Amino acid sequence: MDTSQLSSHCIELLRTHNRVSLGSMGSFMAEDTPATLTKNGHILLPPGRRIFFRESETWNDGLLEEAYGEKEELGALLSDISKKLAREKSVTLHSFGKLRKTREGDVFFVMDKNVSVNPNGFGLVPLSLRPLLVPAKVRCDLPKDTSQAAELQEQETPDQPVQRTTDGPALPVANKIPQKTTVNKPKKKASTGVLVVLTVILVVILCLILIYIFRDSLKPLLEQILYSAEERQLL
């Protein structure tokens, strides 16, 4: 029993159709699957197309008969496959997969791993997401001796510092002369003069108060200061 032609037609039809009938046996069903992660999460599977067999889909769409060409030969082949499946519980479809039958009588299909029925999946392969075994290292060569670093710094800035720019070459920066900050000092002379005037006024007022208080005792003295001897005789 040669199933190579049957397998070839089924593969080609399932790339463009979601259903291919095997007559009274059932039908192959195609379903697009998105990209998925494996259970351990280390492999990302690309988008694909899953093929399964459903016994309840018994209506004949005629796609396989039209592609096969010889209806009677196809019917005889499908009858032999059905009998062998009932007897041996497994039928291999050449380069396509296997039809298997469980003890309960359910039929399921296992597609060959090397078969691709996804027309948009050309070149897509599983992507490994395993972490790197060896951590990445960044190499940076630095001078081991501090004296070498000092010499490099002096060569870069022998006389004056250099300003580096991203748009052009390094440009020297002029040495900035520190400017003297002027501090406004308080005017001591003005404040001293005001203090002296206030002191003089205070002394004069104090003297006038004392003279007024002791005017009787100071009267002879004041007369001598204010009047002459002749004016005192007249008084």
C-alpha positions as CSV (number, residue, x, y, z in Angstrom):
1,M,0.0,0.0,0.0
2,D,1.7,3.1,-1.3
3,T,0.6,6.3,0.5
4,S,3.2,8.7,-0.9
5,Q,0.9,10.3,-3.4
6,L,-1.9,10.6,-0.9
7,S,0.4,12.2,1.6
8,S,1.8,14.7,-1.0
9,H,-1.7,15.8,-2.0
10,C,-2.8,16.2,1.7
11,I,0.3,18.3,2.5
12,E,-0.3,20.7,-0.5
13,L,-4.0,21.0,0.2
14,L,-3.5,21.7,3.9
15,R,-1.2,24.6,3.2
16,T,-4.1,26.5,1.5
17,H,-7.2,24.9,3.1
18,N,-8.3,24.4,6.7
19,R,-10.0,21.0,5.9
20,V,-9.3,18.0,3.6
21,S,-11.8,15.2,3.6
22,L,-10.9,11.4,3.6
23,G,-14.5,10.4,2.9
24,S,-16.3,8.4,5.5
25,M,-13.2,8.0,7.6
26,G,-13.2,11.7,8.6
27,S,-11.1,14.8,7.7
28,F,-7.8,16.4,8.3
29,M,-8.2,19.8,10.0
30,A,-5.6,22.7,10.0
31,E,-5.4,25.4,12.6
32,D,-2.9,28.3,12.8
33,T,-0.9,28.6,16.0
34,P,0.9,31.7,17.4
35,A,4.4,31.8,18.6
36,T,4.7,30.0,22.0
37,L,7.2,29.3,24.7
38,T,8.1,25.7,25.8
39,K,7.2,24.6,29.3
40,N,10.7,25.4,30.6
41,G,10.5,28.9,28.9
42,H,13.9,28.4,27.2
43,I,12.8,28.0,23.6
44,L,10.5,30.2,21.6
45,L,8.6,28.3,18.9
46,P,7.7,30.3,15.8
47,P,4.1,30.6,14.5
48,G,3.0,27.4,12.9
49,R,0.1,25.3,11.7
50,R,-1.3,22.4,13.6
51,I,-2.8,19.4,11.9
52,F,-5.3,17.0,13.6
53,F,-7.8,14.4,12.6
54,R,-11.5,14.6,13.3
55,E,-13.8,11.5,12.7
56,S,-17.0,13.5,12.9
57,E,-16.1,15.5,9.8
58,T,-17.4,13.0,7.3
59,W,-18.9,15.2,4.6
60,N,-16.8,15.1,1.4
61,D,-15.5,18.4,0.2
62,G,-14.0,16.8,-3.0
63,L,-10.6,18.5,-2.7
64,L,-8.6,15.3,-2.5
65,E,-10.6,13.6,-5.3
66,E,-10.0,16.6,-7.6
67,A,-6.2,16.6,-6.8
68,Y,-5.8,12.8,-7.0
69,G,-7.6,12.5,-10.3
70,E,-8.7,8.8,-10.1
71,K,-11.7,8.6,-7.8
72,E,-11.9,4.8,-7.7
73,E,-8.2,4.3,-6.9
74,L,-8.5,6.9,-4.1
75,G,-11.6,5.1,-2.7
76,A,-9.8,1.7,-2.7
77,L,-6.7,3.2,-0.9
78,L,-8.9,4.9,1.8
79,S,-10.7,1.6,2.3
80,D,-7.4,-0.3,2.8
81,I,-6.2,2.4,5.2
82,S,-9.4,2.2,7.3
83,K,-9.1,-1.7,7.5
84,K,-5.5,-1.6,8.5
85,L,-6.2,1.1,11.1
86,A,-8.9,-1.1,12.6
87,R,-6.6,-4.2,12.6
88,E,-3.2,-2.7,13.5
89,K,-4.3,0.5,15.3
90,S,-1.7,2.4,13.3
91,V,-1.2,3.5,9.7
92,T,1.9,5.4,8.4
93,L,1.3,8.0,5.7
94,H,4.6,8.3,3.9
95,S,6.5,11.5,4.7
96,F,3.4,13.0,6.4
97,G,2.7,11.3,9.7
98,K,0.7,8.5,11.4
99,L,-2.9,7.7,11.9
100,R,-3.5,5.9,15.2
101,K,-6.5,4.3,16.9
102,T,-6.9,4.0,20.7
103,R,-8.5,1.1,22.6
104,E,-11.6,3.2,22.9
105,G,-11.8,3.5,19.1
106,D,-10.8,7.2,18.8
107,V,-8.6,8.1,15.8
108,F,-5.9,10.7,16.1
109,F,-3.1,12.0,13.8
110,V,0.6,12.6,14.6
111,M,2.3,14.7,12.0
112,D,5.9,14.2,11.0
113,K,8.2,16.8,12.6
114,N,10.0,17.4,9.3
115,V,6.8,18.4,7.5
116,S,5.8,22.1,7.3
117,V,2.3,23.1,6.2
118,N,2.6,26.8,7.1
119,P,3.1,28.8,3.9
120,N,4.2,31.9,5.9
121,G,6.7,30.0,8.1
122,F,9.6,29.6,5.6
123,G,12.9,30.3,7.4
124,L,11.4,30.5,10.9
125,V,13.3,28.4,13.4
126,P,12.9,27.9,17.2
127,L,14.8,30.6,19.1
128,S,16.8,29.6,22.2
129,L,16.4,31.9,25.2
130,R,18.9,30.2,27.5
131,P,21.1,32.5,29.6
132,L,24.7,32.8,28.7
133,L,27.0,30.3,30.5
134,V,29.8,32.8,30.7
135,P,29.0,36.4,31.7
136,A,30.0,39.1,29.2
137,K,33.0,41.2,30.2
138,V,34.0,44.6,29.0
139,R,37.7,45.1,28.6
140,C,39.2,48.5,29.5
141,D,42.9,49.0,29.4
142,L,44.1,51.4,32.1
143,P,47.7,52.4,33.0
144,K,48.8,50.2,35.9
145,D,51.2,52.8,37.4
146,T,49.9,56.1,38.7
147,S,53.0,57.9,37.4
148,Q,52.0,56.9,33.8
149,A,48.5,58.3,34.4
150,A,50.0,61.6,35.6
151,E,52.3,61.8,32.6
152,L,49.4,61.2,30.3
153,Q,47.4,63.9,32.0
154,E,50.4,66.4,31.8
155,Q,50.8,65.6,28.1
156,E,47.1,66.4,27.5
157,T,47.2,69.6,29.5
158,P,50.8,71.0,29.5
159,D,50.1,74.6,30.0
160,Q,46.4,75.1,30.3
161,P,43.3,72.9,30.5
162,V,41.7,71.6,27.3
163,Q,38.0,71.7,26.7
164,R,36.8,68.7,24.7
165,T,33.9,69.0,22.4
166,T,31.9,66.4,20.5
167,D,31.7,68.5,17.3
168,G,35.4,69.4,16.8
169,P,38.9,69.1,18.1
170,A,40.0,69.9,21.6
171,L,40.1,73.7,22.3
172,P,42.2,75.3,25.0
173,V,40.4,77.0,27.8
174,A,41.8,80.4,28.9
175,N,42.8,80.6,32.5
176,K,40.2,82.5,34.4
177,I,41.6,85.3,36.6
178,P,39.7,85.4,39.9
179,Q,37.9,88.7,40.3
180,K,38.1,90.4,43.6
181,T,34.8,90.7,45.3
182,T,34.2,94.1,46.7
183,V,32.4,94.3,50.0
184,N,30.6,97.5,51.0
185,K,32.1,98.6,54.2
186,P,30.0,100.6,56.6
187,K,30.8,104.4,56.7
188,K,32.5,104.7,60.1
189,K,33.2,108.4,59.7
190,A,29.6,109.4,59.2
191,S,28.4,107.3,62.2
192,T,31.3,108.8,64.4
193,G,30.3,112.4,63.6
194,V,26.7,111.8,64.4
195,L,27.8,110.2,67.7
196,V,30.0,113.2,68.6
197,V,27.2,115.7,67.9
198,L,24.7,113.8,70.0
199,T,27.3,113.6,72.9
200,V,27.9,117.4,72.8
201,I,24.1,118.1,72.8
202,L,23.7,115.7,75.7
203,V,26.5,117.4,77.7
204,V,25.1,120.9,77.1
205,I,21.6,119.8,78.2
206,L,23.1,118.2,81.3
207,C,25.0,121.3,82.1
208,L,22.0,123.5,81.8
209,I,20.1,121.2,84.1
210,L,22.8,121.3,86.7
211,I,23.0,125.1,86.5
212,Y,19.2,125.4,86.9
213,I,19.3,123.1,89.9
214,F,22.2,124.8,91.7
215,R,21.4,128.4,90.5
216,D,21.3,129.8,94.1
217,S,24.7,128.4,95.0
218,L,26.2,129.4,91.7
219,K,24.7,132.9,91.7
220,P,27.9,134.7,93.0
221,L,30.0,132.8,90.5
222,L,27.7,133.6,87.7
223,E,27.6,137.3,88.6
224,Q,31.4,137.4,88.6
225,I,31.4,135.7,85.2
226,L,28.6,137.7,83.6
227,Y,29.1,141.2,85.2
228,S,32.0,143.6,85.8
229,A,33.0,145.0,89.2
230,E,31.2,148.3,88.6
231,E,28.0,146.5,87.4
232,R,28.1,144.3,90.5
233,Q,28.3,147.5,92.8
234,L,25.2,148.9,91.0
235,L,23.4,145.6,91.6
